[in-house]
Amino acid sequence: MKVERKDLDALTAELTLVVEKTDYLPEYEKQLKEYQQKAQLKGFRKGKTPLSIIKKMYGAATMQESVSKILGEKINDLISGDEFNIIGEPLFLDEGNVPEIDHTMPDDYSYRFEVGLEPEFELKGAGEEDSYVKRFVEISDEMIDEEMKVAQERLGQQKEVDGPIEAGDIVYLKIHEKENGEIKEGGLSSEFSVSWDKIYEKYQKQLEKAKLGDHLEINVFELEEGLDRDNVIKYFLKINSDTDEAREVPENELYDAEITKITRLELAEMDQDFFDKYFGKDQVSNIEEAREKIREFLSSHFDNESTNLLNREIMEKLVELNVFDLPKDFLKKWITREQELEDDQFEAFLQEMKWRIIKKKLVKKHDIKVEEKEILEHFVQMIRNYSPYIDEASLKNTVFSLMKNREQVNNAVEAVSSTKLFDALREIVKIEESTISKDDFIERVQEINKRSQ
């Protein structure tokens, strides 16, 4: 196949791909012979139908498929190869003038594409002279206290109490619609529960001193923060819009609410049964050992999070330091073929594309390769993170299914190559260590998340 290039500007070019007869005829003839072997037409034994008849029946479609196959394979080679360093995907320029393929007169066929080209630049920010900071979270006693309480809550039980109601309680209400200060005959009524922590402040104040059996007057649409009208109607008033008759539900209606039950979370006692359930059989035997286990867990967790944050800061710095132009007009045409993008969305896309180009250059420089076994290991870990108790047979079947999905495999390759690349970069650049509080660390992560949106 011949490939002719005509530069349109520094970062875009027109490629003409000429599919020659010698490119597609072998595939075309192979396909026809396969049809011939399978054909069983009236008057001929199976496999003995004359090739001339097979050509009349299948020739046009088969030649079109053969040309398309050769063209598609070449386009994929151009996208993934280093011959032209193409960005995105080629855009076909002759949509209204596609070459007509005549299987009775094989010929050479030309297809024109516009392509975006990667810019040339010298990598900055990833050498031995470059410095980054890894922020370690100081594991405080307060953090361990919080985790110990979370563990007690997780293994605790809800117990019924008479009141008064406290923060964290679950309040069960039986409501009746009111009219002129009295319970309305035939009016709406229902029963539901609501967490005290989600109740609007004005009703929290009324409930703070309330106990079992007490009544208060409420507007159900102003009871729980963040609950929209549809969910109030569905969960508080128990009206199913699909099955119940349509009825007007005013949002200013008042209801008598009787407190029918109050439940409070009773923290689990820190005994051996608690230690075994939370940490594993015989792993911990007292509070001091439990606190040390939690300290180890938090240290490991935040060490991983610190590495993730460092990786993102390296990526952000590389994008900032490496300044180069992109074929914006071409990229806009390519990315908006299927969906329109707002200006801020397109700018975010350009930043992502810039990182892809930098990463590709780094991957090549450091000879980062992804083996099939690494893709398998990635899928296994991904599945186990989502479903830790999956059995081996189901795990293997799921991995096998993912390995057949091209998009999933591409995503896995991207993830594994990124991990290996940052591992390599951290071995090269200077890493300074700094200790910060948990709150400062979370704020730092939120800042970088906001910038990447």
Buried (B, 14 or more C-beta within 10 A) or exposed (E): BEBEEEEBEEBBBBBBBEBBEEBBBEBBBEBBEEBBEEBEEEEEEEEEBEEEBBBEBBBBEBBBBBBEBBBEEBBEEBBEEEEBBBBBBBBEBEEEEEEEBEBEEBEBBBBBBBBBBBBEEEEBBBEEEBEBBBBBBEBEEEBBEBBBEEBBEEBBEEEEBEBBBEEEBBBBBBBBBBEEEEEBEEBBBBEBEBEBEEBEEEBBEBBEEBEBEBEBEBBBBBBBEEBEEEEBBBBBBBBEEEEEEEEEBEEEBBBBBBBEBBBBBEBBEBEEEBBBEBBEEEEBEEEEEBBEBBBEBBBEEBEEBBBEBBBBBBBBBBBEEBEEEBBBBBBBBBBEEEEEEEEEEBEBBBBEBBBBBBBBBBBEEBEBEBEEEBBBBBBBEBBEEEEEEBEEEEBBEBBEEBBEEEEBBEBBBEBBBBBBBBEBBBEEBEBEEEEBEBEEBEEBBEEEEEEEE
